[in-house]
């Protein structure tokens, strides 16, 4: 269990290796605290597309809240800068 608040997420090395460049970028931006609107601007996408990508990513990573993304990014070795 990665999260003290009772949330769970896997940090399986195979999962980390399976992340696409777009998924890694989303993890980085979410973990930095950007909103969906900010991420959409950064990636030149619509906010709706960002929300769709985020939902799929949350499911893949086994998380439910944005706040879990920072710890998961660290665990997966996704650089935030």
N, CA, C and O of each residue as an XYZ file, in Angstrom:
324
protein
N       0.857     -1.183      0.000
C       0.000      0.000      0.000
C       0.893      1.233      0.000
O       1.639      1.471      0.950
N       0.814      1.988     -1.040
C       1.670      3.155     -1.219
C       1.162      4.368     -0.464
O       1.959      5.239     -0.115
N      -0.126      4.461     -0.200
C      -0.710      5.669      0.341
C      -1.191      5.502      1.770
O      -1.873      4.531      2.099
N      -0.830      6.460      2.619
C      -1.221      6.442      4.023
C      -2.725      6.623      4.195
O      -3.283      6.210      5.211
N      -3.386      7.233      3.218
C      -4.826      7.487      3.343
C      -5.687      6.288      2.965
O      -6.908      6.405      2.860
N      -5.053      5.136      2.760
C      -5.803      3.929      2.464
C      -5.934      3.630      0.985
O      -6.391      2.549      0.615
N      -5.537      4.579      0.117
C      -5.576      4.310     -1.313
C      -4.496      3.312     -1.676
O      -3.494      3.193     -0.971
N      -4.692      2.608     -2.750
C      -3.684      1.657     -3.173
C      -3.274      1.950     -4.599
O      -4.055      2.488     -5.384
N      -2.076      1.602     -4.921
C      -1.582      1.724     -6.287
C      -0.411      0.782     -6.426
O       0.323      0.540     -5.469
N      -0.244      0.267     -7.588
C       0.864     -0.632     -7.826
C       2.055      0.144     -8.366
O       1.888      1.073     -9.155
N       3.226     -0.225     -7.953
C       4.440      0.372     -8.502
C       5.278     -0.728     -9.140
O       6.507     -0.668     -9.135
N       4.615     -1.710     -9.677
C       5.243     -2.816    -10.379
C       6.158     -2.260    -11.473
O       5.735     -1.409    -12.255
N       7.408     -2.733    -11.537
C       8.319     -2.242    -12.577
C       7.774     -2.438    -13.989
O       8.059     -1.638    -14.880
N       6.992     -3.492    -14.196
C       6.406     -3.720    -15.513
C       5.419     -2.604    -15.858
O       5.312     -2.203    -17.017
N       4.704     -2.108    -14.857
C       3.777     -0.998    -15.086
C       4.555      0.249    -15.488
O       4.196      0.929    -16.450
N       5.608      0.542    -14.758
C       6.427      1.717    -15.076
C       6.959      1.619    -16.508
O       6.971      2.610    -17.239
N       7.393      0.432    -16.898
C       7.935      0.241    -18.241
C       6.852      0.341    -19.315
O       7.146      0.656    -20.468
N       5.605      0.073    -18.939
C       4.518      0.073    -19.918
C       3.935      1.460    -20.182
O       3.110      1.622    -21.081
N       4.353      2.455    -19.411
C       3.810      3.801    -19.589
C       4.293      4.422    -20.895
O       5.481      4.386    -21.217
N       3.354      4.986    -21.633
C       3.711      5.669    -22.876
C       4.312      7.034    -22.539
O       4.151      7.525    -21.421
N       4.996      7.641    -23.492
C       5.503      9.001    -23.253
C       4.388      9.976    -22.875
O       4.600     10.841    -22.025
N       3.213      9.860    -23.480
C       2.086     10.744    -23.159
C       1.624     10.509    -21.718
O       1.335     11.463    -20.995
N       1.554      9.238    -21.301
C       1.156      8.931    -19.926
C       2.165      9.491    -18.930
O       1.774     10.038    -17.899
N       3.437      9.362    -19.219
C       4.474      9.925    -18.341
C       4.344     11.444    -18.253
O       4.511     12.027    -17.181
N       4.046     12.076    -19.378
C       3.872     13.531    -19.389
C       2.658     13.926    -18.546
O       2.722     14.890    -17.784
N       1.565     13.194    -18.677
C       0.380     13.476    -17.866
C       0.674     13.301    -16.385
O       0.277     14.133    -15.570
N       1.363     12.232    -16.034
C       1.736     12.003    -14.628
C       2.546     13.186    -14.120
O       2.293     13.695    -13.029
N       3.517     13.621    -14.908
C       4.391     14.729    -14.509
C       3.587     16.005    -14.271
O       3.779     16.689    -13.265
N       2.692     16.320    -15.195
C       1.926     17.563    -15.095
C       0.910     17.514    -13.953
O       0.734     18.499    -13.236
N       0.249     16.381    -13.785
C      -0.704     16.236    -12.677
C       0.041     16.326    -11.348
O      -0.399     17.012    -10.426
N       1.166     15.630    -11.257
C       1.946     15.628    -10.011
C       2.477     17.018     -9.676
O       2.675     17.336     -8.504
N       2.708     17.839    -10.679
C       3.151     19.218    -10.443
C       2.010     20.113     -9.982
O       2.237     21.262     -9.603
N       0.779     19.594    -10.012
C      -0.359     20.352     -9.517
C      -1.136     21.118    -10.566
O      -1.991     21.933    -10.220
N      -0.865     20.882    -11.832
C      -1.592     21.586    -12.879
C      -3.030     21.090    -12.960
O      -3.305     19.912    -12.728
N      -3.937     21.991    -13.287
C      -5.336     21.630    -13.495
C      -5.492     21.021    -14.888
O      -4.587     21.114    -15.718
N      -6.643     20.398    -15.136
C      -6.906     19.849    -16.469
C      -6.829     20.946    -17.527
O      -6.323     20.721    -18.626
N      -7.327     22.118    -17.195
C      -7.289     23.247    -18.133
C      -5.840     23.645    -18.438
O      -5.492     23.905    -19.589
N      -4.999     23.692    -17.393
C      -3.578     24.019    -17.579
C      -2.877     22.957    -18.422
O      -2.082     23.273    -19.308
N      -3.182     21.702    -18.134
C      -2.580     20.595    -18.884
C      -3.007     20.671    -20.346
O      -2.194     20.457    -21.246
N      -4.281     20.974    -20.582
C      -4.785     21.096    -21.951
C      -4.016     22.165    -22.717
O      -3.640     21.969    -23.873
N      -3.788     23.298    -22.059
C      -3.008     24.369    -22.704
C      -1.578     23.911    -22.987
O      -1.045     24.132    -24.075
N      -0.974     23.276    -22.003
C       0.418     22.814    -22.126
C       0.592     21.812    -23.275
O       1.589     21.854    -23.996
N      -0.388     20.911    -23.438
C      -0.279     19.841    -24.435
C      -1.060     20.133    -25.720
O      -1.109     19.305    -26.629
N      -1.669     21.318    -25.782
C      -2.466     21.699    -26.944
C      -3.587     20.690    -27.219
O      -3.773     20.232    -28.347
N      -4.321     20.360    -26.160
C      -5.461     19.447    -26.225
C      -6.671     20.151    -25.622
O      -6.535     21.196    -24.986
N      -7.848     19.578    -25.822
C      -9.030     20.124    -25.165
C      -9.083     19.600    -23.726
O      -8.587     18.508    -23.449
N      -9.676     20.362    -22.816
C      -9.825     19.880    -21.442
C     -10.580     18.553    -21.372
O     -10.285     17.720    -20.515
N     -11.546     18.350    -22.263
C     -12.296     17.098    -22.290
C     -11.373     15.925    -22.627
O     -11.479     14.856    -22.026
N     -10.481     16.126    -23.575
C      -9.525     15.079    -23.935
C      -8.605     14.775    -22.760
O      -8.311     13.612    -22.485
N      -8.159     15.799    -22.079
C      -7.297     15.606    -20.913
C      -8.031     14.797    -19.847
O      -7.453     13.878    -19.266
N      -9.285     15.125    -19.585
C     -10.061     14.376    -18.579
C     -10.208     12.911    -18.989
O     -10.122     12.017    -18.148
N     -10.430     12.666    -20.281
C     -10.549     11.289    -20.774
C      -9.230     10.538    -20.577
O      -9.225      9.408    -20.090
N      -8.120     11.163    -20.954
C      -6.807     10.551    -20.751
C      -6.554     10.289    -19.262
O      -6.064      9.226    -18.882
N      -6.896     11.271    -18.433
C      -6.673     11.121    -16.990
C      -7.459      9.942    -16.425
O      -6.930      9.167    -15.628
N      -8.710      9.805    -16.831
C      -9.531      8.700    -16.331
C      -8.911      7.359    -16.670
O      -8.839      6.469    -15.822
N      -8.465      7.212    -17.903
C      -7.829      5.957    -18.319
C      -6.535      5.735    -17.550
O      -6.229      4.607    -17.163
N      -5.775      6.796    -17.328
C      -4.513      6.693    -16.609
C      -4.736      6.332    -15.148
O      -4.017      5.496    -14.602
N      -5.721      6.951    -14.508
C      -6.034      6.633    -13.108
C      -6.387      5.161    -12.969
O      -5.952      4.495    -12.029
N      -7.183      4.655    -13.914
C      -7.565      3.240    -13.870
C      -6.344      2.346    -14.041
O      -6.177      1.369    -13.311
N      -5.501      2.678    -14.996
C      -4.293      1.887    -15.251
C      -3.377      1.859    -14.030
O      -2.772      0.833    -13.718
N      -3.282      3.007    -13.338
C      -2.388      3.122    -12.192
C      -3.024      2.681    -10.879
O      -2.330      2.515     -9.877
N      -4.334      2.492    -10.881
C      -5.021      2.061     -9.665
C      -5.177      3.164     -8.637
O      -5.152      2.908     -7.434
N      -5.340      4.406     -9.115
C      -5.532      5.526     -8.196
C      -6.899      6.147     -8.418
O      -7.553      5.897     -9.431
N      -7.326      6.966     -7.449
C      -8.644      7.589     -7.550
C      -8.599      9.108     -7.438
O      -9.558      9.782     -7.814
N      -7.498      9.657     -6.924
C      -7.431     11.102     -6.689
C      -6.122     11.694     -7.215
O      -5.086     11.031     -7.250
N      -6.203     12.941     -7.617
C      -5.022     13.655     -8.118
C      -3.907     13.697     -7.078
O      -2.726     13.607     -7.413
N      -4.297     13.833     -5.815
C      -3.312     13.937     -4.753
C      -2.405     12.723     -4.639
O      -1.308     12.822     -4.089
N      -2.842     11.593     -5.146
C      -2.026     10.378     -5.097
C      -0.943     10.381     -6.171
O       0.010      9.606     -6.100
N      -1.089     11.247     -7.155
C      -0.192     11.211     -8.310
C       1.243     11.585     -7.955
O       2.174     11.031     -8.539
N       1.449     12.504     -7.022
C       2.809     12.922     -6.671
C       3.613     11.742     -6.118
O       4.741     11.497     -6.547
N       3.025     11.016     -5.163
C       3.714      9.864     -4.576
C       3.939      8.785     -5.631
O       4.988      8.140     -5.652
N       2.970      8.594     -6.490
C       3.110      7.581     -7.527
C       4.179      7.990     -8.537
O       4.957      7.151     -8.991
N       4.222      9.266     -8.889
C       5.255      9.745     -9.818
C       6.637      9.466     -9.252
O       7.527      9.013     -9.972
N       6.820      9.736     -7.954
C       8.095      9.458     -7.302
C       8.416      7.968     -7.358
O       9.535      7.577     -7.688
N       7.428      7.145     -7.035
C       7.619      5.694     -7.024
C       7.933      5.123     -8.401
O       8.684      4.157     -8.528
N       7.347      5.734     -9.434
C       7.567      5.260    -10.798
C       8.803      5.896    -11.440
O       9.178      5.528    -12.553
N       9.428      6.835    -10.755
C      10.615      7.471    -11.295
C      10.337      8.489    -12.377
O      11.180      8.714    -13.245
N       9.164      9.114    -12.341
C       8.810     10.148    -13.321
C       9.327     11.487    -12.789
O       8.898     11.959    -11.736
N      10.257     12.088    -13.537
C      10.820     13.382    -13.146
C       9.760     14.464    -13.268
O       9.009     14.499    -14.242
N       9.700     15.357    -12.267
C       8.680     16.392    -12.259
C       9.128     17.696    -12.903
O       8.301     18.581    -13.122
N      10.383     17.838    -13.206
C      10.846     19.101    -13.799
C      10.900     19.073    -15.286
O      11.271     20.067    -15.910
